[in-house]
Amino acid sequence: MSLPDSAMDDAEKALTWAGLSLPPAREAAAQKRAEKARKAARKAAGG
């Protein structure tokens, strides 16, 4: 999700857009951290 050009000139619109894009970004980051933890655990277990 990218910031529309109109939000570059309007701080309120930029904040609204950020509010829409932050939850999916946080979810993706959480999934990535979980996958890295699983990989590290497998590596530590020798597999």
ChimeraX attribute file (.defattr): number of C-alpha atoms within 10 A of each C-alpha:
attribute: neighborCount
match mode: 1-to-1
recipient: residues
	/A:1	10
	/A:2	7
	/A:3	12
	/A:4	11
	/A:5	9
	/A:6	10
	/A:7	15
	/A:8	11
	/A:9	10
	/A:10	10
	/A:11	11
	/A:12	11
	/A:13	15
	/A:14	17
	/A:15	12
	/A:16	11
	/A:17	16
	/A:18	15
	/A:19	11
	/A:20	12
	/A:21	14
	/A:22	12
	/A:23	11
	/A:24	12
	/A:25	12
	/A:26	11
	/A:27	11
	/A:28	12
	/A:29	12
	/A:30	12
	/A:31	12
	/A:32	12
	/A:33	12
	/A:34	12
	/A:35	12
	/A:36	12
	/A:37	12
	/A:38	12
	/A:39	13
	/A:40	13
	/A:41	12
	/A:42	11
	/A:43	10
	/A:44	9
	/A:45	8
	/A:46	7
	/A:47	8
